[in-house]
Amino acid sequence: MDKYREWPLGIPPKELQRKELDEVRELGYDWKDARDVITMFEEKVAKFAGSKYACAVDSCTNGIFLSLKHHEHFYGHEQGFRRKVTIPSRTWVSVPMAIKHAGFDVVFSNQRWKGVYDLEPFNITDGAGRWTENMYSGIRNSLHIISFQIKKRIHIGKGGMILTNDKKSYEWLKLASNSGRHLDTSYREDNFDMIGWNMYMTPEDAARGIIIMDSTPTVNKDSHGYEQYTELSEQGIFDG
């Protein structure tokens, strides 16, 4: 095999590319720009969950991080804004890490949860263990983060989505997760006004999500709860 190979425009040949975009088109979905597939997946999930908007990100953990930065941006100037976040002591280890990375302190509770739990006192929900139709219905403006990790119902491998009913929140989250880029503007013409993060979902992962959604039951039991997790309050790394 040649150690060096020229690829026109830097694009690998078709046989080395991921196939999900072609597969989703074969199912009857149509798109011009690959990023349109991300929008289609967002709209599909929002309709399924019962929310007005859904912002695709590269993991549930980063969805939690961005949701906390969102609250800091919109409410951090208010008197009494708290920087302590209370979560169950038995959860996935990346959750308290995301809280710390976002600049908040972690407080553990002994809550026994199934499917979802809140990041108190904020209206942020870690919904990684729940995937069922209308799971967001009846919720007003909270940020509800879901997971597409390999063990979840929609097992993309890695990915997440933030559900919300608030348009301003959705727009901020899209900017924040795409390095502050305005996706309706070409890169050369963009005027950046936000220090964002590189946490977007790829079109290929979004296409895989659409394909799996079309073959997954719409009503499902919660996939996990506190029983599956170790006691994080005993881990000294989160002290202080």
Secondary structure as GFF3:
##gff-version 3
##sequence-region A 1 240
A	DSSP	three_ten_helix	8	10	.	.	.	ID=ss1
A	DSSP	three_ten_helix	14	16	.	.	.	ID=ss2
A	DSSP	alpha_helix	20	26	.	.	.	ID=ss3
A	DSSP	alpha_helix	35	49	.	.	.	ID=ss4
A	DSSP	beta_strand	53	57	.	.	.	ID=ss5
A	DSSP	alpha_helix	60	75	.	.	.	ID=ss6
A	DSSP	beta_strand	84	88	.	.	.	ID=ss7
A	DSSP	alpha_helix	94	101	.	.	.	ID=ss8
A	DSSP	beta_strand	105	109	.	.	.	ID=ss9
A	DSSP	beta_strand	117	119	.	.	.	ID=ss10
A	DSSP	beta_strand	124	126	.	.	.	ID=ss11
A	DSSP	beta_strand	143	147	.	.	.	ID=ss12
A	DSSP	beta_strand	160	164	.	.	.	ID=ss13
A	DSSP	alpha_helix	167	177	.	.	.	ID=ss14
A	DSSP	three_ten_helix	187	189	.	.	.	ID=ss15
A	DSSP	alpha_helix	203	213	.	.	.	ID=ss16
A	DSSP	three_ten_helix	226	228	.	.	.	ID=ss17
A	DSSP	three_ten_helix	232	234	.	.	.	ID=ss18
A	DSSP	three_ten_helix	236	238	.	.	.	ID=ss19
###
